[in-house]
């Protein structure tokens, strides 16, 4: 898209209006609020008061609960689910690549479906041990099924 000078003029005028803006004393919301709350007599005192001291953001860190170590089963399941996500990313990249054919994309999709089936067979109790990972597997299976349906329907040509 080419940018023409007449398109830039509106932006320049907005920037100039913002830079020409001068803050008038007494127009800040906090100043008006303080005047109304204090009755106008203490408004000058609150403006001169120092800001409250800053607290350390690490003040309550010692009260955090310890994290349980991740088991070997969870690590293996996470690695397999990560492989599913990688398969989906390869499929999306192949589908978006103009030099790749639809056969290549469908092959990646079939591989994703096989990977989902393998994960379900190898980790049948994934839903009990790691419900978050099971939800990802369910989502990958639903996406693979929907994409296969789109291919069979002829959406990709």
C-alpha positions in Angstrom: 0.0 0.0 0.0 1.4 3.4 -1.0 1.2 6.2 1.4 0.2 9.5 -0.1 0.9 12.9 1.4 -2.9 13.7 1.8 -3.2 10.6 4.0 -0.5 11.8 6.3 -1.9 15.3 6.8 -4.6 14.1 9.2 -2.1 12.3 11.4 0.2 15.3 11.5 -2.5 17.6 12.6 -3.5 15.2 15.4 0.1 15.1 16.6 0.4 18.9 16.5 -2.7 19.3 18.5 -1.4 16.9 21.2 2.0 18.7 21.3 0.4 22.1 21.5 -1.7 21.1 24.5 -0.7 22.8 27.7 -1.8 21.5 31.0 -3.7 24.3 32.8 -3.4 24.3 36.6 -6.4 23.1 38.4 -7.8 21.0 35.6 -6.3 17.7 36.8 -9.0 15.3 38.1 -7.1 14.6 41.3 -6.7 18.3 42.1 -10.4 18.9 41.5 -11.4 15.9 43.7 -9.1 17.0 46.5 -10.6 20.5 46.4 -14.1 19.2 46.6 -13.3 16.6 49.4 -11.2 19.0 51.5 -13.5 22.0 50.9 -10.8 23.8 49.0 -8.7 24.8 52.0 -6.4 21.8 52.1 -6.0 21.5 48.4 -2.7 23.3 48.4 -1.3 21.1 51.3 -2.1 17.8 49.5 -0.3 18.9 46.4 2.9 19.6 48.3 2.8 16.3 50.3 5.4 13.6 49.4 4.2 10.4 47.7 3.9 7.3 49.9 7.0 5.2 50.2 7.3 2.4 47.8 7.2 -1.2 49.1 9.4 -4.0 47.9 7.6 -6.3 45.5 9.4 -9.2 47.1 7.9 -8.6 50.5 5.6 -11.7 50.6 7.7 -14.1 48.5 8.7 -16.2 51.5 5.0 -17.1 52.0 4.7 -18.9 48.7 3.9 -22.6 48.8 6.5 -25.0 47.5 5.9 -26.5 44.1 5.6 -30.3 43.8 8.2 -32.0 41.6 7.0 -33.1 38.2 7.0 -36.9 37.8 8.5 -38.8 35.0 5.1 -39.9 33.7 4.0 -36.2 33.5 7.2 -35.3 31.7 6.7 -38.1 29.2 3.1 -37.0 28.6 4.1 -33.4 28.2 6.7 -34.4 25.7 4.2 -36.4 23.7 1.6 -33.6 23.8 4.4 -31.2 22.7 4.9 -33.5 19.7 1.2 -33.1 18.9 1.5 -29.4 18.9 4.6 -29.6 16.7 2.6 -31.8 14.3 -0.2 -29.2 14.2 2.3 -26.4 13.5 3.9 -28.4 10.7 0.5 -29.0 9.2 -0.4 -25.3 9.4 3.0 -24.3 7.9 2.5 -26.8 5.1 -1.0 -25.6 4.4 0.1 -22.0 4.3 3.1 -22.7 2.1 2.2 -21.8 -1.5 4.9 -24.2 -2.9 3.5 -27.2 -1.0 0.8 -29.3 -2.5 -2.5 -30.3 -0.8 -1.3 -33.9 -0.7 1.6 -32.8 1.5 -0.8 -30.9 3.8 -3.1 -33.9 4.0 -0.2 -36.2 4.7 0.8 -33.9 7.7 -2.9 -34.0 8.8 -3.0 -37.8 8.7 0.3 -37.9 10.7 -1.3 -35.7 13.3 -4.3 -38.0 13.5 -2.0 -41.0 14.0 0.0 -39.2 16.6 -3.2 -38.4 18.5 -4.2 -42.1 18.4 -0.8 -43.2 19.6 -1.0 -40.7 22.6 -4.4 -42.0 23.5 -3.2 -45.7 23.3 0.0 -45.1 25.2 -1.5 -42.8 27.9 -5.0 -44.0 28.6 -5.1 -42.5 32.1 -3.9 -39.0 30.9 -7.2 -37.4 31.9 -6.7 -38.5 35.6 -3.0 -37.7 35.9 -2.9 -34.5 33.9 -6.3 -33.1 32.9 -4.7 -30.0 31.3 -2.7 -32.2 28.9 -5.7 -34.4 28.2 -7.6 -31.2 27.2 -4.9 -30.3 24.7 -5.0 -33.9 23.3 -8.8 -33.6 23.0 -8.5 -30.2 21.2 -5.9 -31.6 18.8 -8.1 -34.5 18.0 -11.1 -32.2 17.3 -9.0 -29.9 15.1 -7.6 -32.9 13.1 -11.1 -34.2 12.6 -12.4 -30.9 11.6 -9.6 -30.3 9.1 -10.1 -33.8 7.6 -13.7 -32.9 7.2 -12.8 -29.7 5.4 -10.4 -31.6 3.1 -13.1 -34.2 2.2 -15.7 -31.5 1.7 -13.3 -29.7 -0.7 -12.7 -26.5 1.2 -9.0 -26.5 0.2 -8.4 -26.3 -3.5 
